[in-house]
C-alpha cells in the first residue's frame, strides 16, 4: 500500500509540474516574441526581467524536478497528520523555494550584466572580441561539467535518498528544503545557464537546448555519460561561436 501511495504521489506531482512547465513555456514564447535573441542582448528593466525569468525557470527546471518533488510529496503525505491537503501545501512550498533561489540568481545576473553594459567596454562588441568572450564562457561551462564539484551537486539533484535524509518538517521546513534543493541544482547547472546568456538568453531555441541538457543530466540513468556529452556539446558550441558563428544553426548574430 505504501508503495502504491508513493506511486500515486509521483504521478500526481509529475502531472502538476509538467502542466505548469507547459503553461510557462507558452508564456515564455509569447513574452519573447520580437525580442533580440542574440548574445549580449539588453535584459531590459528589473521588473520585466524578474517576471520573465521566473516564468523561464518554471519552464526550464520543473520537468527535471519531477522525481525529487514526487519523492518529497510522498514523504510529506506519509509524515503529515493532516493528510493530503497539508502535504500538497508543503510540496507547493518545496517547489516554490526551489524556484525562488533560481529567481534570485537571475536577478543577481541582471545586476552584473547591467553594470558591465554601463561600462561600455568596446572590446566586448560582437565584431571585436565579443564572440571570443562568448566562446570562452561556453567553453568554461563545458569544462565545469567534468569537475568534482559539478558531480557532487548533481548527485544531490538526483539522489532521492539524500533528500529524505535531510528532511525538515513543517511548512518552514518545506520551503527550506526547496531552497536547499535549488542551491544544489544551481551548483550543478549555473555554468550551463551562463552558456545560455552567452548564446542568447532570450532565444527560445537555446532555452530548449539548455533545458534538455539539464533534464538529461538529472533524469537519465547514467548521469556521468550525460555530463560528458554535455561537456562535448558545450566545447563544440564554444568553437562554433568563436570561430564560425555564421554557420552555427540557431545563433542570432548581433548586428
DAUR-V32271 format. One record per residue. N is the residue number from 1. RES is the residue in one small letter. PSI is psi in radians with two decimals (999 if undefined). OMEGA is omega as a letter, one per 30 degrees, with the letter a starting at -180 (999 if undefined). D_CENTER is the distance of its C-alpha to the mean C-alpha in Angstrom with 2 decimals. Layout:
n=[N	N]
res=[RES	RES]
psi=[PSI	PSI]
omega=[OMEGA	OMEGA]
d_center=[D_CENTER	D_CENTER]
//
This chain:
n=[1	2	3	4	5	6	7	8	9	10	11	12	13	14	15	16	17	18	19	20	21	22	23	24	25	26	27	28	29	30	31	32	33	34	35	36	37	38	39	40	41	42	43	44	45	46	47	48	49	50	51	52	53	54	55	56	57	58	59	60	61	62	63	64	65	66	67	68	69	70	71	72	73	74	75	76	77	78	79	80	81	82	83	84	85	86	87	88	89	90	91	92	93	94	95	96	97	98	99	100	101	102	103	104	105	106	107	108	109	110	111	112	113	114	115	116	117	118	119	120	121	122	123	124	125	126	127	128	129	130	131	132	133	134	135	136	137	138	139	140	141	142	143	144	145	146	147	148	149	150	151	152	153	154	155	156	157	158	159	160	161	162	163	164	165	166	167	168	169	170	171	172	173	174	175	176	177	178	179	180	181	182	183	184	185	186	187	188	189	190	191	192	193	194	195	196	197	198	199	200	201	202	203	204	205	206	207	208	209	210	211	212	213	214	215	216	217	218	219	220	221	222	223	224	225	226	227	228	229	230	231	232	233	234	235	236	237	238	239	240	241	242	243	244	245	246	247	248	249	250	251	252	253	254	255]
res=[x	x	x	x	x	x	x	x	x	x	x	x	x	x	x	x	x	x	x	x	x	x	x	x	x	x	x	x	x	x	x	x	x	x	x	x	x	x	x	x	x	x	x	x	x	x	x	x	x	x	x	x	x	x	x	x	x	x	x	x	x	x	x	x	x	x	x	x	x	x	x	x	x	x	x	x	x	x	x	x	x	x	x	x	x	x	x	x	x	x	x	x	x	x	x	x	x	x	x	x	x	x	x	x	x	x	x	x	x	x	x	x	x	x	x	x	x	x	x	x	x	x	x	x	x	x	x	x	x	x	x	x	x	x	x	x	x	x	x	x	x	x	x	x	x	x	x	x	x	x	x	x	x	x	x	x	x	x	x	x	x	x	x	x	x	x	x	x	x	x	x	x	x	x	x	x	x	x	x	x	x	x	x	x	x	x	x	x	x	x	x	x	x	x	x	x	x	x	x	x	x	x	x	x	x	x	x	x	x	x	x	x	x	x	x	x	x	x	x	x	x	x	x	x	x	x	x	x	x	x	x	x	x	x	x	x	x	x	x	x	x	x	x	x	x	x	x	x	x	x	x	x	x	x	x]
psi=[-0.76	-0.72	-0.69	-0.72	-0.70	-0.70	-0.71	-0.74	-0.70	-0.76	-0.77	-0.77	-0.74	-0.78	-0.82	-0.79	-0.72	-0.62	-0.75	-0.72	-0.68	-0.79	-0.72	-0.67	-0.73	-0.76	-0.72	-0.82	-0.73	-0.75	-0.50	-0.15	2.18	-0.05	2.78	2.06	0.27	3.02	2.58	0.38	2.65	2.19	-0.08	-2.91	2.83	-0.76	-0.79	-0.79	-0.71	-0.77	-0.80	-0.73	-0.70	-0.77	-0.71	-0.77	-0.66	-0.75	-0.78	-0.58	-0.47	-0.70	-0.73	-0.15	-0.19	-0.89	-0.76	-0.74	-0.64	-0.72	-0.76	-0.79	-0.73	-0.74	-0.72	-0.70	-0.72	-0.57	-0.21	2.23	-0.32	-0.05	-2.72	-0.78	-0.81	-0.67	-0.68	-0.73	-0.77	-0.73	-0.67	-0.73	-0.63	-0.87	-0.70	-0.73	-0.70	-0.82	-0.59	-0.73	-0.53	-0.66	-0.73	-0.69	-0.70	-0.70	-0.65	-0.72	-0.70	-0.79	-0.77	-0.85	-0.63	-0.71	-0.74	-0.75	-0.62	-0.40	-0.27	0.95	1.97	-0.53	-0.22	-0.01	2.50	-0.78	0.09	-1.76	0.07	-0.75	-0.54	-0.63	-0.78	-0.74	-0.66	-0.71	-0.77	-0.69	-0.71	-0.67	-0.69	-0.74	-0.62	-0.52	-0.40	0.10	2.71	-0.61	-0.76	-0.83	-0.71	-0.80	-0.72	-0.62	-0.72	-0.39	-0.27	-0.56	1.84	-0.42	-0.66	-0.62	-0.82	-0.66	-0.50	0.49	2.39	2.21	2.89	3.06	-0.75	-0.71	-0.64	-0.81	-0.71	-0.68	-0.66	-0.74	-0.75	-0.75	-0.73	-0.67	-0.75	-0.68	-0.48	-0.74	-0.57	-0.68	0.05	-0.64	-0.65	-0.65	-0.62	-0.69	-0.62	-0.75	-0.68	-0.50	-0.50	1.62	-0.33	-0.03	2.10	-0.67	-0.87	-0.51	-0.78	-0.77	-0.86	-0.69	-0.69	-0.74	-0.79	-0.76	-0.70	-0.77	-0.60	-0.38	-0.49	2.57	-0.74	1.45	-0.49	-0.67	-0.71	-0.69	-0.69	-0.68	-0.69	-0.72	-0.79	-0.73	-0.81	-0.72	-0.67	-0.73	-0.65	-0.79	-0.76	-0.78	-0.73	-0.67	-0.68	0.98	-0.52	-0.27	0.09	1.96	2.37	-0.19	2.20	1.99	2.18	2.53	999]
omega=[a	l	l	l	l	l	l	l	l	a	l	l	l	a	a	a	l	l	l	l	l	l	a	l	l	l	a	l	l	a	a	a	l	a	l	a	a	l	l	a	l	a	l	a	a	a	l	a	a	l	a	a	l	l	l	a	l	a	a	a	a	l	a	l	a	a	a	l	l	l	l	a	l	l	l	l	a	a	a	l	a	l	a	a	a	l	l	l	a	l	l	l	l	l	l	l	l	a	a	a	l	l	l	l	l	l	l	l	l	a	a	a	l	l	l	l	a	l	l	l	a	a	l	l	a	a	l	l	a	a	l	l	l	l	l	l	a	l	l	l	l	l	l	l	a	a	l	l	l	a	a	a	l	l	l	l	a	a	a	l	l	l	a	a	a	a	l	a	l	a	l	l	l	l	a	l	l	l	l	l	l	l	l	a	l	l	l	a	a	a	l	l	l	l	l	l	a	l	a	a	l	a	l	a	a	l	a	a	a	l	l	l	l	a	l	a	a	a	a	a	a	a	l	l	l	l	l	l	l	l	l	l	a	a	l	l	l	l	a	a	a	a	a	a	a	a	a	a	l	a	l	a	l	l	999]
d_center=[34.50	31.75	29.99	30.44	28.97	25.83	25.54	26.06	23.42	20.82	21.94	21.97	18.52	17.23	19.21	18.05	14.28	14.64	17.05	14.84	12.06	15.05	16.41	13.27	13.28	16.99	16.71	14.21	16.63	19.48	18.28	17.53	20.97	23.18	20.72	20.81	18.22	19.27	18.19	19.10	19.24	20.43	17.70	20.47	21.38	19.43	20.00	18.89	15.69	14.86	15.45	13.64	10.45	10.65	11.23	8.54	5.86	8.37	8.75	5.59	4.72	8.48	10.05	8.88	9.86	13.29	15.27	14.59	15.07	18.08	19.51	19.20	20.92	23.66	24.35	24.46	26.87	28.97	29.26	29.72	33.36	32.66	31.20	28.62	28.31	27.41	25.01	23.21	23.07	21.75	18.97	18.06	18.06	15.90	13.15	13.93	13.76	10.32	9.11	11.78	10.69	7.37	10.04	12.37	10.43	10.29	13.97	14.80	13.54	15.67	18.57	18.55	18.38	20.95	23.17	23.07	23.91	26.77	28.32	28.72	28.69	30.55	29.56	25.90	27.17	25.86	29.40	30.13	27.64	24.42	23.62	24.42	22.21	19.25	20.26	20.46	16.92	15.69	18.29	17.25	13.70	15.69	18.00	15.50	14.53	18.15	18.49	19.47	16.97	14.08	16.09	16.81	13.36	12.30	15.55	14.72	11.59	14.13	17.52	18.57	21.74	20.15	18.63	22.13	23.83	22.13	23.10	23.91	26.03	26.32	24.21	23.42	22.58	20.09	18.21	18.53	17.22	14.08	13.71	14.48	12.06	9.20	10.98	11.21	7.60	7.34	10.45	9.25	6.36	7.65	10.07	8.18	6.73	10.44	11.59	10.11	12.25	15.04	15.04	14.84	12.09	14.24	14.68	13.86	14.78	12.32	9.39	10.73	11.33	8.01	6.64	9.94	9.81	6.91	8.98	12.09	11.56	11.02	13.63	16.28	19.29	19.61	16.36	18.35	19.34	15.85	14.92	18.18	17.61	14.29	16.40	19.15	17.13	15.76	19.35	20.85	18.74	19.75	23.35	23.14	21.76	24.29	27.29	27.26	24.71	27.14	26.91	23.13	22.33	19.84	20.06	21.60	23.96	24.62	28.26]
//
